[in-house]
Amino acid sequence: MNRYCVFCEIVAGREPADVLYENDDVIVFRNRLRWVPIMLLAAPKEHMQQSELWQAMGPVGEAAQKVGREQCPGGFRLISNFGYDGMQSQDHAHVHILGGMFLGEYA
């Protein structure tokens, strides 16, 4: 049984998103959350788990770095949450791109 996945819906164009970058494999869009001035999400277009993404970080890692440098010229942080204890809220693999301010040691 297929579960609803908001990221898959964004990739398919059925859910709105402020897309900053997109190619055949990856999409980068603004996170609706605003804990820091710039919160972006880089995700593979293909639905996969976090562990699968990290085993093949290539295109998503490249896109996350490219958009991070463009949006946060002073520096940025890449974060990925795994499982319940790691506060993973979306099953679709993704990387957070955080910046736009001094993030401190553990923002």
Biopython code that builds the backbone (N, CA, C, O; Angstrom):
import numpy as np
from Bio.PDB.StructureBuilder import StructureBuilder

atoms = [
    (1, "MET", "N", (0.830, -1.170, 0.000)),
    (1, "MET", "CA", (0.000, 0.000, 0.000)),
    (1, "MET", "C", (0.886, 1.247, 0.000)),
    (1, "MET", "O", (1.804, 1.355, 0.813)),
    (2, "ASN", "N", (0.617, 2.177, -0.897)),
    (2, "ASN", "CA", (1.372, 3.421, -0.963)),
    (2, "ASN", "C", (0.834, 4.413, 0.056)),
    (2, "ASN", "O", (-0.375, 4.617, 0.170)),
    (3, "ARG", "N", (1.753, 5.026, 0.793)),
    (3, "ARG", "CA", (1.388, 6.075, 1.741)),
    (3, "ARG", "C", (1.554, 7.426, 1.074)),
    (3, "ARG", "O", (2.365, 7.580, 0.161)),
    (4, "TYR", "N", (0.793, 8.397, 1.528)),
    (4, "TYR", "CA", (0.910, 9.755, 1.024)),
    (4, "TYR", "C", (2.287, 10.305, 1.402)),
    (4, "TYR", "O", (2.727, 10.155, 2.542)),
    (5, "CYS", "N", (2.952, 10.930, 0.459)),
    (5, "CYS", "CA", (4.256, 11.541, 0.701)),
    (5, "CYS", "C", (4.229, 12.945, 0.114)),
    (5, "CYS", "O", (4.153, 13.115, -1.103)),
    (6, "VAL", "N", (4.290, 13.956, 0.987)),
    (6, "VAL", "CA", (4.215, 15.336, 0.514)),
    (6, "VAL", "C", (5.386, 15.667, -0.406)),
    (6, "VAL", "O", (5.217, 16.451, -1.340)),
    (7, "PHE", "N", (6.556, 15.101, -0.177)),
    (7, "PHE", "CA", (7.692, 15.387, -1.057)),
    (7, "PHE", "C", (7.454, 14.810, -2.448)),
    (7, "PHE", "O", (7.771, 15.460, -3.445)),
    (8, "CYS", "N", (6.904, 13.608, -2.532)),
    (8, "CYS", "CA", (6.568, 13.034, -3.846)),
    (8, "CYS", "C", (5.523, 13.895, -4.550)),
    (8, "CYS", "O", (5.566, 14.061, -5.769)),
    (9, "GLU", "N", (4.589, 14.437, -3.782)),
    (9, "GLU", "CA", (3.564, 15.322, -4.354)),
    (9, "GLU", "C", (4.179, 16.626, -4.856)),
    (9, "GLU", "O", (3.759, 17.145, -5.891)),
    (10, "ILE", "N", (5.165, 17.162, -4.142)),
    (10, "ILE", "CA", (5.871, 18.361, -4.600)),
    (10, "ILE", "C", (6.623, 18.055, -5.891)),
    (10, "ILE", "O", (6.566, 18.835, -6.842)),
    (11, "VAL", "N", (7.319, 16.935, -5.931)),
    (11, "VAL", "CA", (8.051, 16.531, -7.143)),
    (11, "VAL", "C", (7.101, 16.422, -8.329)),
    (11, "VAL", "O", (7.443, 16.818, -9.443)),
    (12, "ALA", "N", (5.902, 15.881, -8.089)),
    (12, "ALA", "CA", (4.918, 15.692, -9.166)),
    (12, "ALA", "C", (4.178, 16.982, -9.523)),
    (12, "ALA", "O", (3.416, 17.009, -10.490)),
    (13, "GLY", "N", (4.397, 18.057, -8.747)),
    (13, "GLY", "CA", (3.724, 19.324, -9.018)),
    (13, "GLY", "C", (2.300, 19.404, -8.495)),
    (13, "GLY", "O", (1.548, 20.303, -8.873)),
    (14, "ARG", "N", (1.922, 18.468, -7.625)),
    (14, "ARG", "CA", (0.562, 18.464, -7.066)),
    (14, "ARG", "C", (0.460, 19.189, -5.732)),
    (14, "ARG", "O", (-0.645, 19.442, -5.251)),
    (15, "GLU", "N", (1.587, 19.524, -5.130)),
    (15, "GLU", "CA", (1.647, 20.330, -3.900)),
    (15, "GLU", "C", (2.539, 21.532, -4.188)),
    (15, "GLU", "O", (3.532, 21.403, -4.903)),
    (16, "PRO", "N", (2.200, 22.694, -3.645)),
    (16, "PRO", "CA", (3.002, 23.892, -3.913)),
    (16, "PRO", "C", (4.337, 23.860, -3.177)),
    (16, "PRO", "O", (4.454, 23.291, -2.092)),
    (17, "ALA", "N", (5.330, 24.478, -3.786)),
    (17, "ALA", "CA", (6.642, 24.630, -3.157)),
    (17, "ALA", "C", (7.384, 25.756, -3.854)),
    (17, "ALA", "O", (7.207, 25.989, -5.050)),
    (18, "ASP", "N", (8.212, 26.448, -3.097)),
    (18, "ASP", "CA", (9.090, 27.480, -3.646)),
    (18, "ASP", "C", (10.383, 26.779, -4.050)),
    (18, "ASP", "O", (11.305, 26.645, -3.245)),
    (19, "VAL", "N", (10.441, 26.336, -5.295)),
    (19, "VAL", "CA", (11.566, 25.549, -5.807)),
    (19, "VAL", "C", (12.691, 26.491, -6.226)),
    (19, "VAL", "O", (12.481, 27.418, -7.008)),
    (20, "LEU", "N", (13.891, 26.241, -5.693)),
    (20, "LEU", "CA", (15.056, 27.057, -6.014)),
    (20, "LEU", "C", (15.968, 26.372, -7.018)),
    (20, "LEU", "O", (16.737, 27.037, -7.712)),
    (21, "TYR", "N", (15.891, 25.060, -7.102)),
    (21, "TYR", "CA", (16.771, 24.295, -7.992)),
    (21, "TYR", "C", (16.075, 22.982, -8.318)),
    (21, "TYR", "O", (15.400, 22.388, -7.478)),
    (22, "GLU", "N", (16.255, 22.548, -9.546)),
    (22, "GLU", "CA", (15.670, 21.273, -9.958)),
    (22, "GLU", "C", (16.410, 20.761, -11.181)),
    (22, "GLU", "O", (16.711, 21.519, -12.102)),
    (23, "ASN", "N", (16.696, 19.476, -11.179)),
    (23, "ASN", "CA", (17.192, 18.805, -12.382)),
    (23, "ASN", "C", (16.484, 17.460, -12.476)),
    (23, "ASN", "O", (15.475, 17.254, -11.801)),
    (24, "ASP", "N", (16.972, 16.562, -13.274)),
    (24, "ASP", "CA", (16.285, 15.282, -13.481)),
    (24, "ASP", "C", (16.232, 14.425, -12.215)),
    (24, "ASP", "O", (15.333, 13.598, -12.062)),
    (25, "ASP", "N", (17.200, 14.622, -11.302)),
    (25, "ASP", "CA", (17.330, 13.741, -10.144)),
    (25, "ASP", "C", (16.983, 14.376, -8.800)),
    (25, "ASP", "O", (16.630, 13.667, -7.858)),
    (26, "VAL", "N", (17.079, 15.716, -8.699)),
    (26, "VAL", "CA", (17.048, 16.403, -7.406)),
    (26, "VAL", "C", (16.126, 17.612, -7.466)),
    (26, "VAL", "O", (15.970, 18.243, -8.511)),
    (27, "ILE", "N", (15.521, 17.922, -6.329)),
    (27, "ILE", "CA", (14.747, 19.152, -6.173)),
    (27, "ILE", "C", (15.180, 19.812, -4.860)),
    (27, "ILE", "O", (15.382, 19.136, -3.851)),
    (28, "VAL", "N", (15.321, 21.152, -4.888)),
    (28, "VAL", "CA", (15.642, 21.919, -3.685)),
    (28, "VAL", "C", (14.562, 22.978, -3.541)),
    (28, "VAL", "O", (14.307, 23.748, -4.467)),
    (29, "PHE", "N", (13.926, 23.012, -2.368)),
    (29, "PHE", "CA", (12.850, 23.974, -2.147)),
    (29, "PHE", "C", (12.902, 24.511, -0.724)),
    (29, "PHE", "O", (13.538, 23.929, 0.155)),
    (30, "ARG", "N", (12.223, 25.632, -0.516)),
    (30, "ARG", "CA", (12.192, 26.250, 0.812)),
    (30, "ARG", "C", (11.348, 25.411, 1.766)),
    (30, "ARG", "O", (10.268, 24.939, 1.412)),
    (31, "ASN", "N", (11.858, 25.236, 2.969)),
    (31, "ASN", "CA", (11.127, 24.557, 4.025)),
    (31, "ASN", "C", (10.056, 25.510, 4.548)),
    (31, "ASN", "O", (10.303, 26.712, 4.653)),
    (32, "ARG", "N", (8.886, 25.002, 4.874)),
    (32, "ARG", "CA", (7.839, 25.839, 5.458)),
    (32, "ARG", "C", (8.200, 26.289, 6.864)),
    (32, "ARG", "O", (7.709, 27.319, 7.328)),
    (33, "LEU", "N", (9.046, 25.539, 7.546)),
    (33, "LEU", "CA", (9.518, 25.915, 8.877)),
    (33, "LEU", "C", (10.529, 27.044, 8.745)),
    (33, "LEU", "O", (11.222, 27.139, 7.732)),
    (34, "ARG", "N", (10.621, 27.895, 9.751)),
    (34, "ARG", "CA", (11.529, 29.035, 9.696)),
    (34, "ARG", "C", (12.280, 29.187, 11.020)),
    (34, "ARG", "O", (12.177, 30.227, 11.670)),
    (35, "TRP", "N", (13.034, 28.160, 11.426)),
    (35, "TRP", "CA", (13.805, 28.235, 12.657)),
    (35, "TRP", "C", (15.002, 29.158, 12.511)),
    (35, "TRP", "O", (15.430, 29.785, 13.480)),
    (36, "VAL", "N", (15.542, 29.242, 11.300)),
    (36, "VAL", "CA", (16.634, 30.155, 10.970)),
    (36, "VAL", "C", (16.223, 30.866, 9.680)),
    (36, "VAL", "O", (15.307, 30.404, 9.000)),
    (37, "PRO", "N", (16.876, 31.977, 9.327)),
    (37, "PRO", "CA", (16.433, 32.734, 8.151)),
    (37, "PRO", "C", (16.333, 31.929, 6.859)),
    (37, "PRO", "O", (15.412, 32.134, 6.069)),
    (38, "ILE", "N", (17.272, 31.019, 6.643)),
    (38, "ILE", "CA", (17.218, 30.206, 5.431)),
    (38, "ILE", "C", (17.140, 28.738, 5.831)),
    (38, "ILE", "O", (18.058, 28.195, 6.445)),
    (39, "MET", "N", (16.025, 28.107, 5.471)),
    (39, "MET", "CA", (15.818, 26.681, 5.710)),
    (39, "MET", "C", (15.333, 26.069, 4.404)),
    (39, "MET", "O", (14.197, 26.291, 3.985)),
    (40, "LEU", "N", (16.201, 25.300, 3.769)),
    (40, "LEU", "CA", (15.886, 24.670, 2.494)),
    (40, "LEU", "C", (15.935, 23.162, 2.648)),
    (40, "LEU", "O", (16.521, 22.644, 3.599)),
    (41, "LEU", "N", (15.321, 22.465, 1.715)),
    (41, "LEU", "CA", (15.349, 21.002, 1.684)),
    (41, "LEU", "C", (15.834, 20.549, 0.315)),
    (41, "LEU", "O", (15.299, 20.972, -0.710)),
    (42, "ALA", "N", (16.840, 19.695, 0.299)),
    (42, "ALA", "CA", (17.327, 19.077, -0.933)),
    (42, "ALA", "C", (16.922, 17.613, -0.880)),
    (42, "ALA", "O", (17.253, 16.905, 0.072)),
    (43, "ALA", "N", (16.205, 17.159, -1.906)),
    (43, "ALA", "CA", (15.683, 15.791, -1.884)),
    (43, "ALA", "C", (15.835, 15.140, -3.256)),
    (43, "ALA", "O", (15.747, 15.814, -4.283)),
    (44, "PRO", "N", (16.060, 13.839, -3.268)),
    (44, "PRO", "CA", (16.026, 13.140, -4.544)),
    (44, "PRO", "C", (14.586, 13.105, -5.041)),
    (44, "PRO", "O", (13.653, 13.043, -4.241)),
    (45, "LYS", "N", (14.407, 13.143, -6.340)),
    (45, "LYS", "CA", (13.045, 13.066, -6.868)),
    (45, "LYS", "C", (12.457, 11.672, -6.657)),
    (45, "LYS", "O", (11.250, 11.516, -6.477)),
    (46, "GLU", "N", (13.308, 10.688, -6.680)),
    (46, "GLU", "CA", (12.864, 9.316, -6.431)),
    (46, "GLU", "C", (12.682, 9.125, -4.925)),
    (46, "GLU", "O", (13.555, 9.498, -4.141)),
    (47, "HIS", "N", (11.562, 8.552, -4.524)),
    (47, "HIS", "CA", (11.325, 8.285, -3.107)),
    (47, "HIS", "C", (12.305, 7.221, -2.633)),
    (47, "HIS", "O", (12.388, 6.129, -3.196)),
    (48, "MET", "N", (13.049, 7.568, -1.578)),
    (48, "MET", "CA", (13.977, 6.611, -0.972)),
    (48, "MET", "C", (14.120, 6.940, 0.496)),
    (48, "MET", "O", (13.668, 7.993, 0.945)),
    (49, "GLN", "N", (14.743, 6.053, 1.248)),
    (49, "GLN", "CA", (14.984, 6.235, 2.680)),
    (49, "GLN", "C", (16.268, 7.040, 2.894)),
    (49, "GLN", "O", (17.107, 7.130, 1.998)),
    (50, "GLN", "N", (16.415, 7.632, 4.103)),
    (50, "GLN", "CA", (17.613, 8.408, 4.422)),
    (50, "GLN", "C", (18.880, 7.581, 4.208)),
    (50, "GLN", "O", (19.848, 8.075, 3.627)),
    (51, "SER", "N", (18.885, 6.340, 4.666)),
    (51, "SER", "CA", (20.090, 5.513, 4.540)),
    (51, "SER", "C", (20.454, 5.286, 3.074)),
    (51, "SER", "O", (21.638, 5.240, 2.737)),
    (52, "GLU", "N", (19.472, 5.145, 2.208)),
    (52, "GLU", "CA", (19.747, 4.989, 0.782)),
    (52, "GLU", "C", (20.370, 6.257, 0.202)),
    (52, "GLU", "O", (21.296, 6.194, -0.607)),
    (53, "LEU", "N", (19.849, 7.401, 0.625)),
    (53, "LEU", "CA", (20.382, 8.677, 0.155)),
    (53, "LEU", "C", (21.847, 8.836, 0.543)),
    (53, "LEU", "O", (22.672, 9.215, -0.288)),
    (54, "TRP", "N", (22.171, 8.550, 1.790)),
    (54, "TRP", "CA", (23.537, 8.741, 2.262)),
    (54, "TRP", "C", (24.506, 7.742, 1.642)),
    (54, "TRP", "O", (25.708, 8.001, 1.589)),
    (55, "GLN", "N", (24.006, 6.619, 1.179)),
    (55, "GLN", "CA", (24.867, 5.656, 0.496)),
    (55, "GLN", "C", (25.200, 6.129, -0.912)),
    (55, "GLN", "O", (26.187, 5.685, -1.499)),
    (56, "ALA", "N", (24.388, 7.021, -1.455)),
    (56, "ALA", "CA", (24.605, 7.520, -2.821)),
    (56, "ALA", "C", (24.381, 9.034, -2.846)),
    (56, "ALA", "O", (23.540, 9.518, -3.603)),
    (57, "MET", "N", (25.116, 9.780, -2.034)),
    (57, "MET", "CA", (24.872, 11.208, -1.841)),
    (57, "MET", "C", (25.138, 12.048, -3.078)),
    (57, "MET", "O", (24.641, 13.172, -3.141)),
    (58, "GLY", "N", (25.867, 11.592, -4.036)),
    (58, "GLY", "CA", (26.281, 12.331, -5.220)),
    (58, "GLY", "C", (25.420, 13.510, -5.644)),
    (58, "GLY", "O", (25.736, 14.639, -5.270)),
    (59, "PRO", "N", (24.332, 13.307, -6.414)),
    (59, "PRO", "CA", (23.563, 14.426, -6.956)),
    (59, "PRO", "C", (22.907, 15.305, -5.898)),
    (59, "PRO", "O", (22.862, 16.524, -6.064)),
    (60, "VAL", "N", (22.398, 14.721, -4.816)),
    (60, "VAL", "CA", (21.759, 15.525, -3.778)),
    (60, "VAL", "C", (22.817, 16.346, -3.043)),
    (60, "VAL", "O", (22.590, 17.520, -2.753)),
    (61, "GLY", "N", (23.954, 15.755, -2.743)),
    (61, "GLY", "CA", (25.045, 16.486, -2.098)),
    (61, "GLY", "C", (25.533, 17.642, -2.948)),
    (61, "GLY", "O", (25.773, 18.733, -2.431)),
    (62, "GLU", "N", (25.682, 17.417, -4.247)),
    (62, "GLU", "CA", (26.110, 18.480, -5.155)),
    (62, "GLU", "C", (25.095, 19.620, -5.176)),
    (62, "GLU", "O", (25.476, 20.789, -5.101)),
    (63, "ALA", "N", (23.799, 19.288, -5.278)),
    (63, "ALA", "CA", (22.755, 20.310, -5.324)),
    (63, "ALA", "C", (22.684, 21.072, -3.997)),
    (63, "ALA", "O", (22.534, 22.294, -3.996)),
    (64, "ALA", "N", (22.790, 20.365, -2.873)),
    (64, "ALA", "CA", (22.733, 21.007, -1.563)),
    (64, "ALA", "C", (23.880, 22.004, -1.402)),
    (64, "ALA", "O", (23.675, 23.104, -0.890)),
    (65, "GLN", "N", (25.071, 21.633, -1.829)),
    (65, "GLN", "CA", (26.212, 22.538, -1.743)),
    (65, "GLN", "C", (26.053, 23.735, -2.665)),
    (65, "GLN", "O", (26.338, 24.864, -2.266)),
    (66, "LYS", "N", (25.604, 23.505, -3.883)),
    (66, "LYS", "CA", (25.426, 24.583, -4.867)),
    (66, "LYS", "C", (24.439, 25.625, -4.349)),
    (66, "LYS", "O", (24.751, 26.816, -4.324)),
    (67, "VAL", "N", (23.260, 25.190, -3.940)),
    (67, "VAL", "CA", (22.235, 26.123, -3.475)),
    (67, "VAL", "C", (22.638, 26.724, -2.132)),
    (67, "VAL", "O", (22.357, 27.896, -1.879)),
    (68, "GLY", "N", (23.283, 25.959, -1.275)),
    (68, "GLY", "CA", (23.764, 26.487, 0.004)),
    (68, "GLY", "C", (24.731, 27.641, -0.206)),
    (68, "GLY", "O", (24.617, 28.670, 0.460)),
    (69, "ARG", "N", (25.675, 27.485, -1.116)),
    (69, "ARG", "CA", (26.635, 28.559, -1.403)),
    (69, "ARG", "C", (25.939, 29.784, -1.976)),
    (69, "ARG", "O", (26.293, 30.915, -1.643)),
    (70, "GLU", "N", (24.934, 29.562, -2.849)),
    (70, "GLU", "CA", (24.217, 30.682, -3.461)),
    (70, "GLU", "C", (23.369, 31.439, -2.429)),
    (70, "GLU", "O", (23.375, 32.669, -2.408)),
    (71, "GLN", "N", (22.653, 30.720, -1.591)),
    (71, "GLN", "CA", (21.714, 31.331, -0.655)),
    (71, "GLN", "C", (22.365, 31.795, 0.642)),
    (71, "GLN", "O", (21.854, 32.701, 1.301)),
    (72, "CYS", "N", (23.481, 31.186, 1.013)),
    (72, "CYS", "CA", (24.134, 31.471, 2.297)),
    (72, "CYS", "C", (25.630, 31.697, 2.078)),
    (72, "CYS", "O", (26.438, 30.870, 2.500)),
    (73, "PRO", "N", (26.016, 32.794, 1.429)),
    (73, "PRO", "CA", (27.427, 32.993, 1.095)),
    (73, "PRO", "C", (28.350, 33.050, 2.304)),
    (73, "PRO", "O", (29.549, 32.811, 2.167)),
    (74, "GLY", "N", (27.820, 33.362, 3.481)),
    (74, "GLY", "CA", (28.636, 33.396, 4.691)),
    (74, "GLY", "C", (28.858, 32.038, 5.318)),
    (74, "GLY", "O", (29.631, 31.914, 6.268)),
    (75, "GLY", "N", (28.197, 31.020, 4.806)),
    (75, "GLY", "CA", (28.321, 29.664, 5.330)),
    (75, "GLY", "C", (26.966, 29.044, 5.590)),
    (75, "GLY", "O", (25.965, 29.751, 5.697)),
    (76, "PHE", "N", (26.929, 27.740, 5.691)),
    (76, "PHE", "CA", (25.679, 27.013, 5.885)),
    (76, "PHE", "C", (25.962, 25.683, 6.550)),
    (76, "PHE", "O", (27.115, 25.280, 6.700)),
    (77, "ARG", "N", (24.901, 25.009, 6.944)),
    (77, "ARG", "CA", (25.006, 23.708, 7.594)),
    (77, "ARG", "C", (24.072, 22.741, 6.883)),
    (77, "ARG", "O", (22.941, 23.095, 6.550)),
    (78, "LEU", "N", (24.544, 21.523, 6.653)),
    (78, "LEU", "CA", (23.719, 20.457, 6.084)),
    (78, "LEU", "C", (23.395, 19.474, 7.203)),
    (78, "LEU", "O", (24.283, 19.017, 7.922)),
    (79, "ILE", "N", (22.105, 19.157, 7.341)),
    (79, "ILE", "CA", (21.649, 18.259, 8.405)),
    (79, "ILE", "C", (20.686, 17.237, 7.814)),
    (79, "ILE", "O", (19.897, 17.556, 6.925)),
    (80, "SER", "N", (20.756, 16.028, 8.307)),
    (80, "SER", "CA", (19.811, 14.994, 7.910)),
    (80, "SER", "C", (19.387, 14.239, 9.158)),
    (80, "SER", "O", (20.233, 13.788, 9.930)),
    (81, "ASN", "N", (18.093, 14.100, 9.361)),
    (81, "ASN", "CA", (17.557, 13.425, 10.539)),
    (81, "ASN", "C", (17.229, 11.977, 10.197)),
    (81, "ASN", "O", (16.704, 11.679, 9.124)),
    (82, "PHE", "N", (17.549, 11.080, 11.133)),
    (82, "PHE", "CA", (17.282, 9.656, 10.951)),
    (82, "PHE", "C", (16.397, 9.149, 12.074)),
    (82, "PHE", "O", (16.782, 9.229, 13.241)),
    (83, "GLY", "N", (15.224, 8.630, 11.751)),
    (83, "GLY", "CA", (14.363, 7.973, 12.722)),
    (83, "GLY", "C", (13.694, 8.899, 13.716)),
    (83, "GLY", "O", (13.909, 10.111, 13.715)),
    (84, "TYR", "N", (12.879, 8.296, 14.560)),
    (84, "TYR", "CA", (12.075, 9.032, 15.539)),
    (84, "TYR", "C", (12.941, 9.852, 16.497)),
    (84, "TYR", "O", (12.704, 11.045, 16.687)),
    (85, "ASP", "N", (13.944, 9.208, 17.100)),
    (85, "ASP", "CA", (14.798, 9.914, 18.059)),
    (85, "ASP", "C", (15.583, 11.047, 17.400)),
    (85, "ASP", "O", (15.930, 12.023, 18.064)),
    (86, "GLY", "N", (15.863, 10.929, 16.111)),
    (86, "GLY", "CA", (16.558, 11.970, 15.369)),
    (86, "GLY", "C", (15.621, 13.034, 14.825)),
    (86, "GLY", "O", (16.054, 13.941, 14.114)),
    (87, "MET", "N", (14.332, 12.929, 15.156)),
    (87, "MET", "CA", (13.288, 13.884, 14.753)),
    (87, "MET", "C", (13.032, 13.894, 13.245)),
    (87, "MET", "O", (12.731, 14.942, 12.675)),
    (88, "GLN", "N", (13.150, 12.746, 12.605)),
    (88, "GLN", "CA", (12.822, 12.646, 11.180)),
    (88, "GLN", "C", (11.305, 12.685, 11.036)),
    (88, "GLN", "O", (10.607, 11.820, 11.565)),
    (89, "SER", "N", (10.792, 13.690, 10.318)),
    (89, "SER", "CA", (9.341, 13.836, 10.186)),
    (89, "SER", "C", (8.816, 13.419, 8.820)),
    (89, "SER", "O", (7.613, 13.213, 8.660)),
    (90, "GLN", "N", (9.689, 13.294, 7.844)),
    (90, "GLN", "CA", (9.274, 12.884, 6.500)),
    (90, "GLN", "C", (10.015, 11.613, 6.124)),
    (90, "GLN", "O", (11.227, 11.509, 6.314)),
    (91, "ASP", "N", (9.283, 10.652, 5.593)),
    (91, "ASP", "CA", (9.876, 9.383, 5.191)),
    (91, "ASP", "C", (10.757, 9.547, 3.952)),
    (91, "ASP", "O", (11.730, 8.811, 3.787)),
    (92, "HIS", "N", (10.433, 10.491, 3.092)),
    (92, "HIS", "CA", (11.183, 10.739, 1.856)),
    (92, "HIS", "C", (12.546, 11.334, 2.224)),
    (92, "HIS", "O", (12.608, 12.343, 2.928)),
    (93, "ALA", "N", (13.623, 10.729, 1.762)),
    (93, "ALA", "CA", (14.974, 11.181, 2.094)),
    (93, "ALA", "C", (15.173, 12.646, 1.717)),
    (93, "ALA", "O", (14.669, 13.109, 0.693)),
    (94, "HIS", "N", (15.909, 13.366, 2.553)),
    (94, "HIS", "CA", (16.187, 14.771, 2.284)),
    (94, "HIS", "C", (17.313, 15.267, 3.183)),
    (94, "HIS", "O", (17.649, 14.652, 4.195)),
    (95, "VAL", "N", (17.884, 16.397, 2.780)),
    (95, "VAL", "CA", (18.930, 17.055, 3.545)),
    (95, "VAL", "C", (18.471, 18.486, 3.794)),
    (95, "VAL", "O", (17.998, 19.157, 2.876)),
    (96, "HIS", "N", (18.607, 18.954, 5.029)),
    (96, "HIS", "CA", (18.295, 20.334, 5.379)),
    (96, "HIS", "C", (19.504, 21.202, 5.065)),
    (96, "HIS", "O", (20.640, 20.817, 5.343)),
    (97, "ILE", "N", (19.261, 22.371, 4.486)),
    (97, "ILE", "CA", (20.290, 23.373, 4.255)),
    (97, "ILE", "C", (19.896, 24.572, 5.121)),
    (97, "ILE", "O", (18.874, 25.211, 4.871)),
    (98, "LEU", "N", (20.701, 24.874, 6.131)),
    (98, "LEU", "CA", (20.392, 25.934, 7.079)),
    (98, "LEU", "C", (21.435, 27.043, 6.990)),
    (98, "LEU", "O", (22.627, 26.764, 6.858)),
    (99, "GLY", "N", (20.999, 28.287, 7.061)),
    (99, "GLY", "CA", (21.950, 29.392, 7.045)),
    (99, "GLY", "C", (21.259, 30.727, 7.160)),
    (99, "GLY", "O", (20.121, 30.820, 7.618)),
    (100, "GLY", "N", (21.967, 31.766, 6.735)),
    (100, "GLY", "CA", (21.439, 33.118, 6.776)),
    (100, "GLY", "C", (21.736, 33.842, 8.079)),
    (100, "GLY", "O", (21.298, 34.975, 8.280)),
    (101, "MET", "N", (22.484, 33.183, 8.970)),
    (101, "MET", "CA", (22.864, 33.775, 10.249)),
    (101, "MET", "C", (23.975, 32.925, 10.841)),
    (101, "MET", "O", (24.230, 31.814, 10.376)),
    (102, "PHE", "N", (24.634, 33.447, 11.867)),
    (102, "PHE", "CA", (25.596, 32.635, 12.599)),
    (102, "PHE", "C", (24.823, 31.542, 13.330)),
    (102, "PHE", "O", (23.940, 31.845, 14.132)),
    (103, "LEU", "N", (25.137, 30.302, 13.070)),
    (103, "LEU", "CA", (24.363, 29.184, 13.601)),
    (103, "LEU", "C", (24.835, 28.716, 14.976)),
    (103, "LEU", "O", (24.162, 27.898, 15.603)),
    (104, "GLY", "N", (25.943, 29.199, 15.446)),
    (104, "GLY", "CA", (26.444, 28.743, 16.738)),
    (104, "GLY", "C", (26.967, 27.331, 16.639)),
    (104, "GLY", "O", (27.117, 26.785, 15.547)),
    (105, "GLU", "N", (27.240, 26.751, 17.776)),
    (105, "GLU", "CA", (27.810, 25.411, 17.774)),
    (105, "GLU", "C", (26.833, 24.327, 17.361)),
    (105, "GLU", "O", (27.203, 23.411, 16.627)),
    (106, "TYR", "N", (25.588, 24.414, 17.820)),
    (106, "TYR", "CA", (24.648, 23.323, 17.583)),
    (106, "TYR", "C", (23.252, 23.824, 17.239)),
    (106, "TYR", "O", (22.289, 23.470, 17.920)),
    (107, "ALA", "N", (23.124, 24.636, 16.202)),
    (107, "ALA", "CA", (21.795, 25.150, 15.800)),
    (107, "ALA", "C", (21.078, 24.145, 14.951)),
    (107, "ALA", "O", (19.952, 24.393, 14.518)),
]
sb = StructureBuilder()
sb.init_structure("model")
sb.init_model(0)
sb.init_chain("A")
sb.init_seg("    ")
for serial, (resi, resn, name, xyz) in enumerate(atoms, 1):
    if name == "N":
        sb.init_residue(resn, " ", resi, " ")
    sb.init_atom(name, np.array(xyz, "f"), 0.0, 1.0, " ", f" {name:<3s}", serial, name[0])
structure = sb.get_structure()
